[in-house]
Structure formats: C-alpha cells, structure tokens
Amino acid sequence: MKILVLQDHLRSGGTERQSVLLARACAAAGHESLLLTFRPGGVLAPTVGPSVTHRALQSFDTGLDWFAPGLMRTVARFQPNFILCMGRMANCYAGWLQDRWPGLAVIATMRTGKPLPWMFRRSLRQVRHIVANSHEARQTLVNTHGITAEKITVIYNSLVFPPETAAARDEALRVKWGASPATSVLLNVAMFRPEKNQRELIEIVGDMPRDSNLQLWLAGDGPARAECERLVAHRGWGDVVKFLGYDPNPTSLYAAAGFAVHASWSESLSNFLIEAQAHGLPSVAYAAQGIAECGIPGETGFVIPRGDRAAFRTALTQLIREPVAARTRRAARARTFARETFDPARQSASYLALFQKIAPAPAP
C-alpha cells in the first residue's frame, strides 16, 4: 500500500506526534509512506526518520497553516491508496481531495474538542471514512454533526513515550527544581495555549494551603506562557509553580513527578494523561471530551466537573494524603491500563486493518 499522511505543520502538539508515529509505523510494516505537511520544518521534523519521506508544500515557511500550494499535484504524483488527514487544516482539505479522486480512500480524523470550521464539517460528509480518537469524539460526530455511526471507527492515540518498566524516581531533577524528597510534585505537560488552561491550574494550586509542601511543574511552551509567568510573579508563587520549558522527551519528568494534573477545556484524548498513566502517575483532570477515557475514573485518578476548583483541590488532597500502599496499587493499575489500551503496536495495527477494510475495490 501507498499511504499519505497529511499534516499542517510538525509543531510539538499531540496530533503532530501521532502523525509522525503513524507514518513510521506504516513504513515499518512495509508500506510506502509519505508524510506531507503544508509548512516546512517544525520542532518534530527531525524525528520523522529515514524510513518515511517527508515533504512540505510551502517552499519556505509562510506561517500559514492553511496554505497548501501544489497539494493536488503532489497527491497525483504520489498516487496513494489512502490519505489520512491528521491536522486541523489537513482535514479541511479532505473533502476536496475526496471530490477530486472519488475512487481514493480519504480518511478524516476527529482529534479535537474545538469548534470545527465549515470546510472541516464539509469534509466529514464527503470523505470515505472517519477515525475518532475517543468514543466521546465519536458521539460528537454523531450527535452534533449528523455523521452515521457506521462511517466512524474509534482508534485511540498511541503512547509516544511508552515506558519499558516502572522507572525509579528521578531525584536529581527534583533537586534541580527545589523539590525535597517529601514534596508532592504535580506535573502538567502541554503547549501553552488558552484552551489548555494552565492559568486556572496555577490558580488552583497556588491557592492551596502554603504548608502543603507541593510544587506544580508546567512543561511546555507557547503563546500563553508569558501571561502565566506574569500571574505567578504577581501572586508571589514562584516557589510553588515552576516553568520547565519544552522537553522533546518528557520521560524524565514523569519519573520525577508524583501526580498528573490537567485543566484543559478542549480535548478529544489527552496524550499527556495517557502517558502519565502509563508511567504510574495518578491524575486529577477537568472533564472534557475523551478525558474520562484516558484512565479509569475513581481508580487511576479523578475526573472533575469543569470549573469546580474546590472539588479539584479535594481530589488532589485525597491523592497526596493517600497511604503509600493504596497509592502503589493505584499507580500499578494506571500503568497496566494505559500500556494495554494505548499500546503503539495495537493502534498502528488498527489503522492498517481499517485501511484493508475500506480499500477501494480493484478495477475490473
């Protein structure tokens, strides 16, 4: 098979990581894979690897995610059997691609909790099939966008950084950021964008009792970071809230932290939470599309109604004060669930099985 994975830009987000992972998995399975992006470069571009051809439509980076010069010409030249549209703007073009090549299997993806542009919604009606990365995302497609359930397959995200074993706690990293052995380290790994809502997470933790001996580690970068840093400086919370910056491989952060926290209001399935669970971190997160599917609510962590800061703090306090034996059991359950449910080999096999299922019939 010839498989084209279409993405807007290889920035550091979860969808972009999934795009790279899928393109590499298809190549490893013996299929010719092309990862085609609208914009060149990006933080993740060096991670694509030699097994996958990576091309960009823009000869230089215009900064425009939607600008796709020569898209139809490039597709015609590659002649794929399948086009998997991953990015937001890539999905906007999916319907036009299906119109241009009605015999080609174009697959859209539902990987966001944000409102969908008109072109994206049009594509959902036009394409051969849709992959949703959570059952809640699938229900949104059915209930909100009127897509028939038979046209949608749920395939969860893959673990980008699957741990081999339960890693020992990274004490050196804790010392670097001023955490003592008794400090409860709360970790959030996400791009700093308004919908990720790090600001509210800061306020939740910052207003907890000062004798709680906890730190909030915020790993990532993005346009909302400066505002969050100003908030921390203004409130005098620099001893509690730490800005770690972007880390291309956050495995060491998971090993150093004790708990995962997430206040995002727009998700479809959180890569951060499934990775945190795989590393044995109990979690507290606001409810959003797909969040309840990242773990086992009540067992591996807690899902809190959006905006209920008091309930969020109560859940955190419960986890922090939990006896060691109970916390160990919770961590083990989280690791088992995440490693089985989001196993990369399992997810890539699901995509390849879907391709076979919806493959166009050969010409007579």
KOLFI-382756 format. One record per residue (C-alpha): z, y, x; residue in three letters. Coordinates in steps of 0.05 Angstrom, whole numbers, plus 32768, in hexadecimal, padded with zeros to 4 digits. Last residue first. Layout:
BEGIN
ZYXALA
...
***
This chain:
BEGIN
7EF57FA07F07PRO
7F1F7FD87F26ALA
7F647FC27F3BPRO
7F9D7FD07F0AALA
7FC6800C7F1EPRO
80097FFA7F3DALA
804380057F0DILE
806A7FC67F1DLYS
80587FC37F66GLN
806E800A7F71PHE
80AF7FFB7F4BLEU
80BD7FC07F79ALA
80B27FED7FB5LEU
80E280217F99TYR
81177FEC7F8ASER
81107FCF7FD0ALA
811D80157FEDSER
815D80187FC3GLN
81777FD47FD7ARG
81697FDE8021ALA
818C8021801FPRO
81CC80057FFFASP
81E380367FC9PHE
820880067F9ATHR
82217FD47FCEGLU
823980068002ARG
825480357FCEALA
827D80027FA7PHE
829A7FDF7FE4THR
82AE801F8007ARG
82CD803D7FC8ALA
82F67FFE7FBBARG
830F7FFE8002ALA
832480477FFDALA
834A803B7FBCARG
836E7FFF7FDAARG
838280288017THR
839980617FEAARG
83C680317FC4ALA
83E480158004ALA
83EF805A8021VAL
841580737FE5PRO
83F180AA7FBEGLU
840980F17FCCARG
83C5810B7FE2ILE
83A180E77FAALEU
83CF81027F74GLN
83CE81487F91THR
838281487F8FLEU
838181307F47ALA
83B381677F33THR
838A819C7F58ARG
834B81887F33PHE
837081867EF1ALA
838981CD7EFDALA
834481E47F11ARG
832481CE7ED0ASP
82E081F17EDAGLY
82B581B37ED1ARG
82DB81787EB4PRO
82F7814F7EEEILE
82DB810E7F0AVAL
831180E87F31PHE
831080B87F6CGLY
830280707F80THR
832580517F44GLU
832B80867F0EGLY
82E180947F0EPRO
82BB805D7F33ILE
828D807E7F65GLY
824D80A77F69CYS
823B80967F21GLU
826E80C87F04ALA
824A80FF7F2AILE
820680F07F0BGLY
81FF81317EE4GLN
823D815B7EF0ALA
828781507EEBALA
82B181747F1FTYR
82C581497F5AALA
830281287F78VAL
82F480F17FAASER
831580B77FCFPRO
82F580B08014LEU
82E480698029GLY
82A780778055HIS
8279805D801EALA
829D808B7FEDGLN
828E80C78019ALA
824580B2801EGLU
824080AC7FD2ILE
826380F07FCALEU
823681147FFBPHE
81F680F87FDEASN
820A81147F9BSER
81E280F87F60LEU
81BF81267F2ESER
81E481657F3FGLU
81F081AC7F28SER
823881C37F1DTRP
825181B47F63SER
829D81B17F6DALA
82A281787F9FHIS
82DE815D7FC6VAL
82E081207FF4ALA
832281088010PHE
834380F48052GLY
831581128086ALA
830980FE80CEALA
82DC80C280C3ALA
82B380E7808ETYR
82AA812080BFLEU
829480F080F6SER
825D80D680C8THR
8243811C80BAPRO
8201811280DEASN
81D5815080E1PRO
8214817B80DEASP
820C81C180C0TYR
824781EF80C9GLY
829181DC80CDLEU
82AE821480A2PHE
82F98208809ELYS
8326821B8063VAL
83728215806BVAL
8383824080A7ASP
834D82728095GLY
836A827D8050TRP
837A82C68058GLY
835E82D98014ARG
832B830A802FHIS
831782DD8069ALA
830D82A1803BVAL
82E482CA800ALEU
82BA82E78041ARG
82AB82A1805BGLU
8296828B8015CYS
826782C7800FGLU
824882B68053ALA
823E826D8040ARG
821682798000ALA
81D2827D8023PRO
81D7823A8047GLY
820082108077ASP
822681CF8076GLY
826B81B1807FALA
82A681CF8059LEU
82E881B38071TRP
832381C28043LEU
836781BA8065GLN
83A9819F804CLEU
83F281A6805CASN
840A81AF8014SER
843E81E38029ASP
840F821C8016ARG
840D82067FCEPRO
83C582007FB3MET
83A182427FA8ASP
8373823A7FE4GLY
835E81F47FCDVAL
834482097F89ILE
832A824C7FA3GLU
8302822A7FDAILE
82E681F77FAALEU
82D282317F7CGLU
82AB82517FB5ARG
828C82107FCAGLN
826582107F89ASN
822B81E37F9BLYS
8203820B7F67GLU
8209824B7F90PRO
81EC822B7FCFARG
82118219800FPHE
81F181D6801FMET
8222819D8016ALA
825981758039VAL
829E817F801BASN
82DC8162803DLEU
83268166802CLEU
835381598068VAL
839B81478058SER
83C3815C8095THR
83F7812B80AFALA
83D3811A80F0PRO
83CC816680FCSER
838D818B80EAALA
837A81C68116GLY
832F81C18113TRP
832681A28158LYS
83638176814DVAL
834281578110ARG
8303814A8138LEU
832B8127816EALA
835180FD813AGLU
831280DC811FASP
833280A880F1ARG
831A80628101ALA
82D8804F80E0ALA
82D5801D80A7ALA
82987FF480BBTHR
824D7FFC80BFGLU
824C803F809EPRO
820E80528075PRO
81F580988089PHE
81BB80A6805AVAL
81D8807B8023LEU
819F80717FF3SER
819880987FB2ASN
819980707F71TYR
815C80557F50ILE
8157805E7F04VAL
811280507EE7THR
80F3807C7EB2ILE
80B480727E89LYS
80D4803F7E5BGLU
810980737E47ALA
80D4809F7E26THR
80D880E77E3EILE
80EF811A7E0BGLY
8106814F7E3DHIS
814E81597E28THR
816381157E0DASN
813680E67E34VAL
8132810B7E77LEU
817C811E7E72THR
818C80D57E64GLN
816880C17EA4ARG
818F80F57ECCALA
81CF80D67EAFGLU
81B880927EC6HIS
81B080AC7F0CSER
817980B57F40ASN
814280BC7F0CALA
80FD809F7F1EVAL
80C380B47EF1ILE
808280907EE2HIS
8037809A7ED9ARG
803B80E67ED9VAL
802581157EA2GLN
806381207E76ARG
8093812A7EB0LEU
805F81567ED2SER
806181887E99ARG
80AD818E7EA1ARG
80A4819C7EECPHE
806D81D07EDCMET
809C81F37EABTRP
80D481F87EDDPRO
811081C97ED6LEU
815781E17ECBPRO
818481C87F03LYS
81A581837F02GLY
817681677F36THR
815881267F4EARG
812781147F17MET
80EB80F77F3BTHR
80A180F67F2BALA
807580BB7F3AILE
802980C07F40VAL
8005807D7F3AALA
7FBB808C7F44LEU
7F88807C7F0EGLY
7F8E80C17EEEPRO
7F7E80E37F30TRP
7F77812E7F22ARG
7FA4812C7EE5ASP
7FD981047F0CGLN
7FD681377F45LEU
7FDD81707F14TRP
801A814F7EF4GLY
803B81447F38ALA
8034818C7F4ETYR
807681A37F30CYS
809681647F4CASN
8083817C7F92ALA
80A381BE7F81MET
80E6819D7F74ARG
80E0816C7FAEGLY
80D681217FA6MET
809081117F8DCYS
807E80C87F9CLEU
803280C17FA0ILE
801980797F9CPHE
7FD980557FAFASN
7FC8808A7FE1PRO
7F8280A37FF1GLN
7F9480CA8031PHE
7F5780F7802EARG
7F5C81047FE3ALA
7FA681137FEAVAL
7F9881458022THR
7F6181677FFAARG
7F8D816C7FBCMET
7FC6818C7FE4LEU
7F9981BC800BGLY
7FC981F78005PRO
800D81E57FE8ALA
803582257FDDPHE
807182157FB1TRP
80A782147FE6ASP
809282588001LEU
80B282698044GLY
806D82758061THR
807782418097ASP
8038823A80BFPHE
7FFB820C80B4SER
801581FF806DGLN
800381BA8054LEU
803381958081ALA
8028814F809CARG
8059811780AFHIS
803D80D380C0THR
8074809F80BDVAL
8084806980F1SER
8090809D8128PRO
80D180BA810CGLY
80E080E980D2VAL
8120810380F1THR
8100813D8117PRO
80EA815C80D5ALA
8131815C80B8LEU
814381A480CAVAL
810181BF80B1GLY
80BB81C180CEGLY
807D81CE80A5PRO
807C81E3805BARG
805881BE8023PHE
806F817A803CTHR
80498138803FLEU
806D80F98057LEU
803580C7805FLEU
8044807D805FSER
80178041806EGLU
803E80058054HIS
805C7FCF8080GLY
80A37FCC8064ALA
80BB7FF9809DALA
8088802D8086ALA
80A4802C8040CYS
80EB8033805CALA
80D7806E8087ARG
80B88093804DALA
80F680838023LEU
8128809D8057LEU
810080DD8063VAL
80FD80EC8018SER
814680DA800EGLN
815A810C8044ARG
813081418021GLU
815181327FDFTHR
819681397FFFGLY
818A817D801EGLY
8180818F8068SER
813C81B18062ARG
80FD81868068LEU
80D181B0803AHIS
80AD81A67FF8ASP
80A9815A7FF6GLN
807281287FE5LEU
807880DF7FFAVAL
803380BF7FFFLEU
803080737FFEILE
7FF580488014LYS
800080008000MET
***
